[in-house]
């Protein structure tokens, strides 16, 4: 059973290294999924309306 996460809650997820990602891909089953982003990108990168801390907002915006 998976616990529900409240709407708007930010859950810190560990970042994968390239090697860890490749290892996950190599062992993943056909229906396996890996979440790479949670949130509303357009809102999260906009300074006036983003709820992210400024350093995180800037880092996300720099991704392109």
C-alpha positions as CSV (number, residue, x, y, z in Angstrom):
1,X,0.0,0.0,0.0
2,X,1.3,3.5,-0.9
3,X,0.7,6.4,1.4
4,X,-1.0,9.4,-0.1
5,X,0.9,12.7,-0.3
6,X,-1.1,15.8,0.5
7,X,-1.7,18.2,-2.4
8,X,1.0,20.8,-2.5
9,X,3.4,18.9,-0.3
10,X,7.0,18.8,-1.5
11,X,8.7,15.5,-1.1
12,X,12.4,15.4,-1.4
13,X,13.5,12.6,-3.8
14,X,17.1,11.5,-4.1
15,X,18.8,12.5,-7.3
16,X,20.2,9.7,-9.4
17,X,23.7,9.7,-10.8
18,X,24.2,8.6,-14.4
19,X,25.4,5.2,-13.3
20,X,22.4,4.8,-11.0
21,X,20.0,5.7,-13.8
22,X,21.7,3.2,-16.2
23,X,21.5,0.5,-13.5
24,X,17.8,1.2,-13.0
25,X,17.1,1.1,-16.7
26,X,19.0,-2.2,-17.0
27,X,16.9,-3.9,-14.4
28,X,13.6,-2.2,-14.9
29,X,10.6,-4.3,-15.9
30,X,8.5,-3.4,-18.9
31,X,5.9,-1.4,-16.9
32,X,8.4,0.2,-14.5
33,X,8.3,4.0,-14.2
34,X,10.7,6.6,-12.9
35,X,9.4,10.0,-12.0
36,X,11.7,12.8,-13.1
37,X,9.7,15.9,-12.3
38,X,6.7,16.7,-10.1
39,X,5.1,20.1,-10.2
40,X,4.0,22.8,-12.6
41,X,7.1,23.8,-14.6
42,X,5.6,27.1,-15.9
43,X,4.7,28.2,-12.4
44,X,7.7,26.8,-10.6
45,X,10.2,28.8,-12.8
46,X,8.2,32.1,-12.6
47,X,9.7,34.4,-9.9
48,X,6.5,36.1,-8.9
49,X,4.3,33.0,-8.4
50,X,6.8,30.2,-7.6
51,X,6.6,28.6,-4.2
52,X,10.1,27.2,-4.6
53,X,13.0,28.7,-2.6
54,X,14.9,31.1,-4.9
55,X,18.0,28.9,-5.4
56,X,15.8,25.9,-6.4
57,X,13.7,28.1,-8.7
58,X,16.8,29.5,-10.4
59,X,18.3,26.0,-10.8
60,X,15.1,24.7,-12.4
61,X,14.8,27.7,-14.7
62,X,18.4,27.3,-15.8
63,X,17.6,23.8,-17.2
64,X,15.9,25.5,-20.1
